[in-house]
Amino acid sequence: MPDDTAPRRGGWMAAGWRALRWLASRLALVLLGLVAIFAFVNPPVTWTMLAERRDHPLAERRWVPLDQIAPVMQRSVVAAEDANFCLHWGFDMSEIRKVVASGSNRGASTITQQTAKNVFLWQQRSWVRKALETGLTPIIEALWSKRRILEVYLNVAEFGPGVFGIHAAAAHHFGTTPDRLTAAQAARLAAILPAPKTRRTDQASARSRAILDGAATILRDGRADCFQPRGRERSGG
């Protein structure tokens, strides 16, 4: 007796794949639209903030334009997280090669990649998230300026449990505003970014000293030029 269940199974599988492709294409369009919108509109909230709210009350957060963030804070974050930020198109290939050659487990994510993850995706590691992050990164680089990327990153990055964005970070850790952060405070804030849930500003002295030096170096050698015009910086901190 012929088995007619196999054609039915094949039909359901084909329909399932069609549905998945349809969903994937719609997701891609939604993400592309959001990337374009957020080139001009500030992201109101992120998945990470919503997830964190379940475990910690969120500190008061306000959006701070890049011009109202101390220049030394901008440089400190770049020095700590992505010293070649102005030189790459979203992926720092020299850092990636170093990590591969050393066999290290440390990441080589750029600020653009971290912005893609923080704004549009989630924190848990998976191949799906990494694939989406890899696809979003060059689109962000194409549609946003470097100044916009850094501004968004500084306003959504986590600086402690429930502390998102540079406004909340400056107030929570130092009782000040982003434009009044000193070089030492900026370096200590940048030092906690890799492990914001476990690292405190008073535990990051050695790393913060290295960040202070790195921030000065990228100013001298021009690696801050894409987000800090030199004429403006000479009159700022």
Sequence and secondary structure as in RCSB ss.txt:
>XXXX:A:sequence
MPDDTAPRRGGWMAAGWRALRWLASRLALVLLGLVAIFAFVNPPVTWTMLAERRDHPLAERRWVPLDQIAPVMQR
SVVAAEDANFCLHWGFDMSEIRKVVASGSNRGASTITQQTAKNVFLWQQRSWVRKALETGLTPIIEALWSKRRIL
EVYLNVAEFGPGVFGIHAAAAHHFGTTPDRLTAAQAARLAAILPAPKTRRTDQASARSRAILDGAATILRDGRAD
CFQPRGRERSGG
>XXXX:A:secstr
    HHHHHHHHHHHHHHHHHHHHHHHHHHHHHHHHHTTTS     HHHHHHTTTS         GGGS HHHHH
HHHHHH TTTTTSSS  HHHHHHHHHHT       HHHHHHHHHHS SS  HHHHHHHHHHHHHHHHHS HHHHH
HHHHHH B STT BSHHHHHHHHHSS GGG  HHHHHHHHHTTTSTTT  GGG HHHHHHHHHHHHHHHHTTTTT
TTS HHHHHT  
